[in-house]
Amino acid sequence: MRLCGLAERLRRQVGVLIDRQGTVTHALVGDDHQLMLPDLGRWGKDSGRLRGLRLVHVHLKGEPVDGDDLNDLGRLGLDVVAALTQRDGLPQLVSIAHLATERQAAPYVSVEPTAVLPQQPFNTLEFDCQAFIAELETHLSRVRPAGRLVDARARAVLVHVGPDAIAEAEDRLDEMEELARTAHVEVVGRVIQRRRDIDKRTLIGSGKLAEITLKALQTDATALIFDRELTPSQSKSIANQAELKVLDRTQLILDIFARRARSQDGKLQVELAQLRYSLPRLGDRDNALSRLAGGIGGVGPGETKLEIDRRRARDRIHRIEDQLDRLKRGRDVRRSQRSVNEVPSIALVGYTNVGKSSVLNALAKSDAYTEDLLFATLDPTTRRLHLPSGMQVVVTDTVGFIRDLPKELLGAFEATLEEARAADLVVVVVDAGHRQMERQLASVLRILADNDLGDAPRRILVNKCDAVADPAALREVVGQYDAWQVSAKTRSGIGELLGELEPAVQIARARAAELEQQDQDDRDELSEATWSPI
């Protein structure tokens, strides 16, 4: 009654947070249509325990529990939320909402993952709050078993935002789900929001973010992963509102690279990519430190700490770049030695997880690491191959590409691109069984063209032919690209491919020699035209 009287006098929403001992821990005053709750810290949802606080507040316009109340209920893990209506300072009606454990029976209104009791007169309300909360937690502990606490896998909701058609968005999220699986993240939900204008602060808008937060709550997700790169401010705003870990596509790929890198070069490239990605985000890590400056224009210890972090990151970047430069010179020496010995080279390139390593193993009878994961191998692997005619060639399996390659990761593909540039023949491997095969091929060819490899001698190799249900469609693809076709898994077509490689390499080398001679003739002609005797 005191709350209703206060709300009537102030013409504002007022409320209290009450713990399970009946003690008021917070008194809240909002405006005429909403109530702002304090920062209560993160809530450990996996335990099946609630926050231990219930919210009781007064609505001024006679409305029951609304969307903001349900958002606070789910986001903060409150025991219950009760909304009172008042007239002349006296309570009239009350509605109660709580987290739902399953579909509620009448008279509940199901607003998953919450449940709302319809309004009823305050004077006739019979609701044993303590007993109800104890029973609710018992149900929650069954829905969210304690065994999950020892499950090392993160649980994430994938989010796609953009103007793409639904089919395109679904394809992109399929790839994101594969990336998540590779990073040992369990995907428990997918959200697609079609919008042309991106919200500069939260990317998806506060309303949609509240909806996604409730979805994450319902599925016990611990992270939101966005299928695009987030700005530092967007990542911070989303994390603050959702109270979940927030990752973007670049961070997810960087995490995979950090797990998979084995060679010194690979590890350095990943560390360099991580530093370049995190450097512009250091200032947003903890802006509270910047408030320690004293006086107008003063430089406080917080700003000094951030500058030290930035300087250390830049120094580390320079040291890594020097180390990578030395490693690059070593690779150049090894490739030049192969060139002196006139050993032809073939580079297998393609989209990630199309079976390049499997093709290498089938050709060279080697044991390069293979697994049905994106970016299973991150270091180029070279094997010597004896062709049926007796010719020896060197075949190199390279790191798989991916569409919309983040700029921070371009350096991680430098060794792959070097092998492709030095190869006599580039073999672009594609997955015949993938429904996005042509789009993946287009992405690979675009990356090659962007890195001055668009005119390199190449052939298309269609792998996993055994996974194609329609032979006619396979013949159409092979004919369209004048491609070779094999199945590395069953070794179908490997013998024919070995026989085709030698003439293809010879044609490529002859063409390269012709172009080199033409370039030399052009240089000689230019030199003669510009030379004049004194």
MIGU-515353 format. One record per residue (C-alpha): x, y, z; residue number from 0; residue in one letter. Coordinates in steps of 0.2 Angstrom, whole numbers, always signed. Example, Ala and Ser with C-alpha at 12.3 -4.5 7.8 and 13.67 -1.06 7.14 Angstrom:
# residues 2
SITE    px    py    pz resi resn
SITE   +62   -22   +39    0    A
SITE   +68    -5   +36    1    S
# end
This chain:
# residues 534
SITE    px    py    pz resi resn
SITE    +0    +0    +0    0    M
SITE   +14   +12    +4    1    R
SITE   +21    +9   -14    2    L
SITE    +5   +13   -22    3    C
SITE    +3   +29   -12    4    G
SITE   +21   +34   -16    5    L
SITE   +18   +30   -35    6    A
SITE    +1   +41   -34    7    E
SITE   +10   +56   -27    8    R
SITE   +26   +55   -38    9    L
SITE   +17   +50   -54   10    R
SITE   +31   +38   -57   11    R
SITE   +33   +19   -57   12    Q
SITE   +41   +14   -40   13    V
SITE   +46    -3   -34   14    G
SITE   +57   -13   -22   15    V
SITE   +68   -29   -23   16    L
SITE   +66   -41    -9   17    I
SITE   +77   -55    -4   18    D
SITE   +70   -72    +3   19    R
SITE   +71   -66   +21   20    Q
SITE   +59   -52   +16   21    G
SITE   +72   -38   +17   22    T
SITE   +71   -24    +5   23    V
SITE   +88   -23    -4   24    T
SITE   +84    -9   -16   25    H
SITE   +71    +4   -18   26    A
SITE   +68   +10   -36   27    L
SITE   +60   +25   -44   28    V
SITE   +58   +26   -63   29    G
SITE   +47   +37   -74   30    D
SITE   +29   +36   -79   31    D
SITE   +31   +21   -90   32    H
SITE   +47   +11   -85   33    Q
SITE   +58    +6   -70   34    L
SITE   +77    +5   -72   35    M
SITE   +84    -9   -62   36    L
SITE  +102    -8   -55   37    P
SITE  +117   -19   -61   38    D
SITE  +115   -35   -51   39    L
SITE  +130   -43   -59   40    G
SITE  +130   -59   -69   41    R
SITE  +119   -73   -65   42    W
SITE  +125   -91   -65   43    G
SITE  +110   -99   -75   44    K
SITE  +118  -116   -77   45    D
SITE  +116  -120   -58   46    S
SITE   +97  -120   -59   47    G
SITE   +96  -107   -45   48    R
SITE   +87   -91   -46   49    L
SITE   +94   -74   -41   50    R
SITE   +86   -74   -24   51    G
SITE   +77   -58   -27   52    L
SITE   +59   -54   -31   53    R
SITE   +53   -37   -39   54    L
SITE   +37   -29   -34   55    V
SITE   +33   -13   -42   56    H
SITE   +18    -2   -47   57    V
SITE   +12    +2   -65   58    H
SITE    +3   +18   -67   59    L
SITE    -9   +14   -82   60    K
SITE   -17    -2   -76   61    G
SITE    -6   -13   -87   62    E
SITE    -1   -31   -81   63    P
SITE   +17   -37   -82   64    V
SITE   +24   -30   -98   65    D
SITE   +39   -34  -110   66    G
SITE   +51   -24  -100   67    D
SITE   +47   -34   -84   68    D
SITE   +49   -51   -94   69    L
SITE   +65   -45  -100   70    N
SITE   +72   -41   -83   71    D
SITE   +65   -57   -76   72    L
SITE   +74   -68   -89   73    G
SITE   +90   -57   -90   74    R
SITE   +92   -56   -71   75    L
SITE   +85   -73   -66   76    G
SITE   +73   -65   -53   77    L
SITE   +63   -76   -42   78    D
SITE   +46   -68   -48   79    V
SITE   +41   -51   -54   80    V
SITE   +24   -44   -48   81    A
SITE   +16   -29   -56   82    A
SITE    +3   -19   -46   83    L
SITE   -10    -7   -52   84    T
SITE   -17    +7   -41   85    Q
SITE   -31   +19   -39   86    R
SITE   -31   +34   -27   87    D
SITE   -15   +27   -19   88    G
SITE   -23   +10   -16   89    L
SITE   -18    -7   -24   90    P
SITE   -31   -14   -36   91    Q
SITE   -24   -28   -47   92    L
SITE    -9   -38   -47   93    V
SITE    -1   -50   -60   94    S
SITE   +14   -61   -57   95    I
SITE   +27   -68   -69   96    A
SITE   +41   -81   -67   97    H
SITE   +53   -92   -77   98    L
SITE   +44  -106   -86   99    A
SITE   +51  -124   -84  100    T
SITE   +38  -132   -96  101    E
SITE   +22  -127  -104  102    R
SITE   +11  -120   -90  103    Q
SITE    -7  -126   -87  104    A
SITE   -21  -114   -86  105    A
SITE   -24  -100   -81  106    P
SITE    -6   -96   -86  107    Y
SITE    -2   -86  -102  108    V
SITE   +13   -94  -110  109    S
SITE   +27   -82  -115  110    V
SITE   +41   -93  -116  111    E
SITE   +53   -94  -107  112    P
SITE   +42   -85   -95  113    T
SITE   +25   -88   -88  114    A
SITE   +12   -75   -82  115    V
SITE    -3   -77   -71  116    L
SITE   -17   -65   -77  117    P
SITE   -22   -50   -66  118    Q
SITE   -32   -53   -51  119    Q
SITE   -39   -43   -37  120    P
SITE   -25   -38   -24  121    F
SITE   -37   -41    -9  122    N
SITE   -41   -59   -14  123    T
SITE   -23   -64   -20  124    L
SITE   -17   -81   -12  125    E
SITE    +1   -84   -17  126    F
SITE   +14   -92    -5  127    D
SITE   +30   -85   -13  128    C
SITE   +42   -95    -2  129    Q
SITE   +34  -112    -6  130    A
SITE   +32  -107   -25  131    F
SITE   +50  -102   -27  132    I
SITE   +57  -118   -19  133    A
SITE   +46  -128   -30  134    E
SITE   +51  -118   -45  135    L
SITE   +70  -121   -42  136    E
SITE   +67  -139   -40  137    T
SITE   +59  -139   -58  138    H
SITE   +74  -128   -64  139    L
SITE   +87  -140   -57  140    S
SITE   +79  -154   -67  141    R
SITE   +78  -144   -83  142    V
SITE   +96  -138   -81  143    R
SITE  +105  -153   -73  144    P
SITE  +121  -150   -63  145    A
SITE  +131  -161   -74  146    G
SITE  +131  -147   -87  147    R
SITE  +142  -138   -75  148    L
SITE  +157  -149   -79  149    V
SITE  +153  -149   -98  150    D
SITE  +168  -139  -105  151    A
SITE  +159  -135  -121  152    R
SITE  +152  -117  -122  153    A
SITE  +134  -115  -128  154    R
SITE  +130  -102  -140  155    A
SITE  +116   -93  -150  156    V
SITE  +121   -89  -168  157    L
SITE  +115   -72  -175  158    V
SITE  +114   -66  -193  159    H
SITE  +110   -48  -197  160    V
SITE  +108   -41  -214  161    G
SITE   +98   -39  -230  162    P
SITE  +101   -56  -237  163    D
SITE   +87   -68  -242  164    A
SITE   +83   -81  -229  165    I
SITE   +91   -95  -239  166    A
SITE  +107   -85  -240  167    E
SITE  +106   -81  -222  168    A
SITE  +103  -100  -218  169    E
SITE  +118  -105  -228  170    D
SITE  +129   -93  -219  171    R
SITE  +123   -99  -202  172    L
SITE  +126  -117  -208  173    D
SITE  +144  -112  -210  174    E
SITE  +145  -103  -194  175    M
SITE  +138  -118  -185  176    E
SITE  +152  -128  -193  177    E
SITE  +165  -115  -187  178    L
SITE  +157  -117  -169  179    A
SITE  +158  -136  -170  180    R
SITE  +177  -134  -174  181    T
SITE  +179  -122  -160  182    A
SITE  +170  -135  -148  183    H
SITE  +155  -123  -146  184    V
SITE  +138  -131  -145  185    E
SITE  +125  -121  -155  186    V
SITE  +108  -121  -146  187    V
SITE   +99  -108  -156  188    G
SITE  +100   -98  -172  189    R
SITE   +92   -81  -175  190    V
SITE   +90   -72  -192  191    I
SITE   +86   -53  -193  192    Q
SITE   +83   -46  -210  193    R
SITE   +87   -27  -210  194    R
SITE   +95   -15  -222  195    R
SITE  +100    -2  -209  196    D
SITE  +111    -9  -196  197    I
SITE  +109    -2  -178  198    D
SITE  +125    +7  -174  199    K
SITE  +125    +4  -156  200    R
SITE  +118   -14  -154  201    T
SITE  +118   -20  -173  202    L
SITE  +101   -28  -171  203    I
SITE   +91   -15  -160  204    G
SITE   +87   -16  -142  205    S
SITE   +71   -24  -144  206    G
SITE   +78   -39  -154  207    K
SITE   +92   -40  -143  208    L
SITE   +80   -42  -128  209    A
SITE   +72   -56  -138  210    E
SITE   +88   -65  -141  211    I
SITE   +93   -63  -123  212    T
SITE   +77   -72  -118  213    L
SITE   +81   -86  -131  214    K
SITE   +98   -88  -124  215    A
SITE   +91   -89  -106  216    L
SITE   +79  -102  -112  217    Q
SITE   +93  -113  -120  218    T
SITE  +105  -109  -106  219    D
SITE  +117  -101  -119  220    A
SITE  +133   -93  -112  221    T
SITE  +138   -84  -128  222    A
SITE  +131   -74  -143  223    L
SITE  +141   -76  -159  224    I
SITE  +137   -64  -173  225    F
SITE  +140   -68  -192  226    D
SITE  +149   -52  -195  227    R
SITE  +163   -42  -188  228    E
SITE  +157   -31  -173  229    L
SITE  +165   -14  -169  230    T
SITE  +172   -13  -151  231    P
SITE  +158    -2  -146  232    S
SITE  +145   -14  -153  233    Q
SITE  +152   -29  -144  234    S
SITE  +153   -19  -128  235    K
SITE  +135   -13  -129  236    S
SITE  +128   -30  -133  237    I
SITE  +138   -38  -119  238    A
SITE  +132   -25  -106  239    N
SITE  +113   -28  -111  240    Q
SITE  +113   -46  -114  241    A
SITE  +125   -51   -99  242    E
SITE  +133   -64  -111  243    L
SITE  +149   -67  -119  244    K
SITE  +149   -59  -136  245    V
SITE  +160   -65  -151  246    L
SITE  +160   -61  -169  247    D
SITE  +165   -71  -184  248    R
SITE  +183   -65  -184  249    T
SITE  +185   -70  -166  250    Q
SITE  +178   -87  -168  251    L
SITE  +190   -90  -183  252    I
SITE  +205   -84  -173  253    L
SITE  +200   -95  -159  254    D
SITE  +200  -110  -171  255    I
SITE  +217  -105  -178  256    F
SITE  +224  -103  -160  257    A
SITE  +219  -121  -157  258    R
SITE  +225  -129  -173  259    R
SITE  +241  -120  -176  260    A
SITE  +256  -132  -174  261    R
SITE  +271  -125  -183  262    S
SITE  +281  -110  -177  263    Q
SITE  +276  -101  -192  264    D
SITE  +258  -105  -189  265    G
SITE  +258  -100  -171  266    K
SITE  +267   -84  -175  267    L
SITE  +254   -79  -188  268    Q
SITE  +239   -83  -177  269    V
SITE  +247   -72  -163  270    E
SITE  +250   -58  -175  271    L
SITE  +232   -59  -181  272    A
SITE  +226   -59  -163  273    Q
SITE  +236   -44  -158  274    L
SITE  +231   -34  -174  275    R
SITE  +213   -38  -170  276    Y
SITE  +214   -34  -151  277    S
SITE  +225   -18  -153  278    L
SITE  +210    -6  -157  279    P
SITE  +200   -14  -144  280    R
SITE  +212   -12  -129  281    L
SITE  +204    +5  -125  282    G
SITE  +187    -2  -123  283    D
SITE  +192   -16  -111  284    R
SITE  +190    -6   -95  285    D
SITE  +185   +12   -97  286    N
SITE  +184   +14   -78  287    A
SITE  +203   +17   -78  288    L
SITE  +202   +33   -88  289    S
SITE  +192   +41   -74  290    R
SITE  +208   +41   -63  291    L
SITE  +215   +56   -71  292    A
SITE  +218   +71   -59  293    G
SITE  +213   +89   -64  294    G
SITE  +209   +97   -81  295    I
SITE  +219   +89   -95  296    G
SITE  +228   +77   -82  297    G
SITE  +235   +60   -88  298    V
SITE  +230   +48   -74  299    G
SITE  +237   +30   -71  300    P
SITE  +223   +22   -80  301    G
SITE  +227   +31   -97  302    E
SITE  +245   +27   -93  303    T
SITE  +241    +8   -91  304    K
SITE  +231    +8  -108  305    L
SITE  +246   +16  -117  306    E
SITE  +258    +4  -109  307    I
SITE  +247   -10  -116  308    D
SITE  +246    -3  -133  309    R
SITE  +265    +0  -134  310    R
SITE  +268   -18  -128  311    R
SITE  +256   -24  -141  312    A
SITE  +264   -14  -155  313    R
SITE  +282   -20  -150  314    D
SITE  +276   -38  -150  315    R
SITE  +269   -35  -167  316    I
SITE  +285   -29  -174  317    H
SITE  +295   -43  -166  318    R
SITE  +283   -56  -173  319    I
SITE  +284   -48  -191  320    E
SITE  +303   -49  -190  321    D
SITE  +302   -68  -185  322    Q
SITE  +290   -71  -199  323    L
SITE  +301   -62  -211  324    D
SITE  +316   -74  -207  325    R
SITE  +304   -89  -209  326    L
SITE  +299   -83  -226  327    K
SITE  +317   -81  -232  328    R
SITE  +319   -99  -226  329    G
SITE  +304  -105  -236  330    R
SITE  +311   -95  -251  331    D
SITE  +328  -104  -250  332    V
SITE  +319  -121  -250  333    R
SITE  +308  -117  -264  334    R
SITE  +323  -110  -274  335    S
SITE  +332  -127  -271  336    Q
SITE  +318  -137  -278  337    R
SITE  +318  -125  -293  338    S
SITE  +337  -128  -296  339    V
SITE  +334  -147  -295  340    N
SITE  +320  -144  -308  341    E
SITE  +307  -153  -298  342    V
SITE  +289  -148  -304  343    P
SITE  +278  -142  -290  344    S
SITE  +259  -143  -288  345    I
SITE  +249  -134  -275  346    A
SITE  +232  -140  -269  347    L
SITE  +221  -125  -265  348    V
SITE  +202  -124  -261  349    G
SITE  +189  -120  -248  350    Y
SITE  +191  -126  -231  351    T
SITE  +185  -144  -228  352    N
SITE  +184  -149  -246  353    V
SITE  +196  -164  -244  354    G
SITE  +213  -157  -250  355    K
SITE  +223  -167  -237  356    S
SITE  +213  -182  -241  357    S
SITE  +218  -180  -260  358    V
SITE  +236  -178  -255  359    L
SITE  +236  -194  -245  360    N
SITE  +227  -203  -259  361    A
SITE  +240  -197  -272  362    L
SITE  +256  -199  -262  363    A
SITE  +250  -213  -250  364    K
SITE  +255  -201  -236  365    S
SITE  +247  -199  -218  366    D
SITE  +244  -180  -217  367    A
SITE  +231  -176  -204  368    Y
SITE  +213  -176  -209  369    T
SITE  +197  -173  -200  370    E
SITE  +179  -168  -205  371    D
SITE  +182  -150  -198  372    L
SITE  +184  -133  -205  373    L
SITE  +203  -128  -204  374    F
SITE  +208  -145  -198  375    A
SITE  +226  -141  -205  376    T
SITE  +234  -124  -204  377    L
SITE  +251  -128  -210  378    D
SITE  +256  -132  -228  379    P
SITE  +261  -150  -230  380    T
SITE  +273  -155  -244  381    T
SITE  +275  -173  -251  382    R
SITE  +285  -180  -265  383    R
SITE  +275  -189  -278  384    L
SITE  +281  -202  -292  385    H
SITE  +270  -201  -307  386    L
SITE  +267  -217  -318  387    P
SITE  +280  -211  -331  388    S
SITE  +293  -210  -318  389    G
SITE  +293  -191  -316  390    M
SITE  +294  -184  -299  391    Q
SITE  +284  -169  -293  392    V
SITE  +281  -160  -276  393    V
SITE  +263  -159  -271  394    V
SITE  +259  -146  -257  395    T
SITE  +243  -146  -247  396    D
SITE  +238  -128  -242  397    T
SITE  +227  -120  -229  398    V
SITE  +209  -120  -234  399    G
SITE  +201  -103  -238  400    F
SITE  +184   -96  -232  401    I
SITE  +173   -83  -239  402    R
SITE  +173   -65  -232  403    D
SITE  +191   -69  -226  404    L
SITE  +194   -57  -211  405    P
SITE  +208   -45  -215  406    K
SITE  +217   -49  -199  407    E
SITE  +219   -67  -205  408    L
SITE  +227   -63  -222  409    L
SITE  +244   -65  -215  410    G
SITE  +240   -82  -209  411    A
SITE  +238   -88  -227  412    F
SITE  +254   -80  -233  413    E
SITE  +263   -97  -233  414    A
SITE  +249  -104  -243  415    T
SITE  +249   -90  -256  416    L
SITE  +268   -91  -257  417    E
SITE  +266  -110  -262  418    E
SITE  +253  -106  -274  419    A
SITE  +263   -92  -283  420    R
SITE  +279  -104  -284  421    A
SITE  +269  -119  -290  422    A
SITE  +270  -124  -308  423    D
SITE  +251  -129  -307  424    L
SITE  +238  -124  -295  425    V
SITE  +224  -137  -293  426    V
SITE  +208  -130  -285  427    V
SITE  +199  -144  -276  428    V
SITE  +180  -142  -274  429    V
SITE  +168  -153  -264  430    D
SITE  +155  -161  -276  431    A
SITE  +143  -165  -262  432    G
SITE  +142  -148  -255  433    H
SITE  +126  -138  -260  434    R
SITE  +136  -122  -261  435    Q
SITE  +150  -129  -271  436    M
SITE  +150  -116  -285  437    E
SITE  +149  -102  -272  438    R
SITE  +164  -109  -263  439    Q
SITE  +173  -110  -279  440    L
SITE  +169   -92  -283  441    A
SITE  +176   -87  -266  442    S
SITE  +192   -96  -269  443    V
SITE  +195   -89  -287  444    L
SITE  +191   -72  -280  445    R
SITE  +204   -74  -266  446    I
SITE  +217   -80  -279  447    L
SITE  +214   -66  -291  448    A
SITE  +215   -53  -276  449    D
SITE  +232   -60  -272  450    N
SITE  +239   -59  -290  451    D
SITE  +236   -77  -294  452    L
SITE  +221   -75  -306  453    G
SITE  +232   -80  -321  454    D
SITE  +241   -94  -313  455    A
SITE  +240  -111  -322  456    P
SITE  +226  -120  -314  457    R
SITE  +214  -135  -316  458    R
SITE  +198  -139  -306  459    I
SITE  +198  -155  -296  460    L
SITE  +180  -161  -291  461    V
SITE  +182  -171  -275  462    N
SITE  +170  -182  -265  463    K
SITE  +161  -188  -281  464    C
SITE  +154  -203  -271  465    D
SITE  +143  -191  -261  466    A
SITE  +134  -185  -277  467    V
SITE  +117  -192  -279  468    A
SITE  +114  -186  -296  469    D
SITE  +127  -192  -309  470    P
SITE  +120  -181  -322  471    A
SITE  +123  -165  -312  472    A
SITE  +141  -171  -308  473    L
SITE  +144  -173  -327  474    R
SITE  +137  -156  -330  475    E
SITE  +149  -148  -317  476    V
SITE  +164  -158  -323  477    V
SITE  +160  -153  -341  478    G
SITE  +157  -134  -336  479    Q
SITE  +174  -133  -328  480    Y
SITE  +184  -146  -339  481    D
SITE  +188  -153  -322  482    A
SITE  +195  -169  -315  483    W
SITE  +184  -180  -304  484    Q
SITE  +190  -191  -290  485    V
SITE  +184  -198  -273  486    S
SITE  +199  -197  -261  487    A
SITE  +189  -208  -249  488    K
SITE  +186  -222  -261  489    T
SITE  +201  -218  -272  490    R
SITE  +190  -218  -287  491    S
SITE  +198  -209  -301  492    G
SITE  +215  -207  -292  493    I
SITE  +224  -218  -305  494    G
SITE  +217  -207  -319  495    E
SITE  +222  -191  -310  496    L
SITE  +240  -197  -308  497    L
SITE  +241  -200  -327  498    G
SITE  +233  -183  -331  499    E
SITE  +245  -173  -319  500    L
SITE  +261  -175  -330  501    E
SITE  +254  -168  -346  502    P
SITE  +246  -154  -336  503    A
SITE  +262  -149  -327  504    V
SITE  +272  -150  -344  505    Q
SITE  +259  -139  -352  506    I
SITE  +259  -127  -337  507    A
SITE  +278  -126  -337  508    R
SITE  +279  -124  -356  509    A
SITE  +267  -109  -355  510    R
SITE  +277  -102  -340  511    A
SITE  +293  -103  -350  512    A
SITE  +285   -95  -365  513    E
SITE  +278   -80  -355  514    L
SITE  +295   -78  -346  515    E
SITE  +304   -78  -363  516    Q
SITE  +291   -65  -370  517    Q
SITE  +294   -54  -354  518    D
SITE  +313   -55  -357  519    Q
SITE  +311   -51  -376  520    D
SITE  +300   -36  -371  521    D
SITE  +313   -30  -358  522    R
SITE  +327   -32  -371  523    D
SITE  +317   -22  -384  524    E
SITE  +313    -8  -371  525    L
SITE  +332    -8  -367  526    S
SITE  +337    -6  -385  527    E
SITE  +324    +7  -388  528    A
SITE  +330   +18  -374  529    T
SITE  +348   +16  -376  530    W
SITE  +358   +29  -385  531    S
SITE  +377   +31  -388  532    P
SITE  +386   +45  -380  533    I
# end
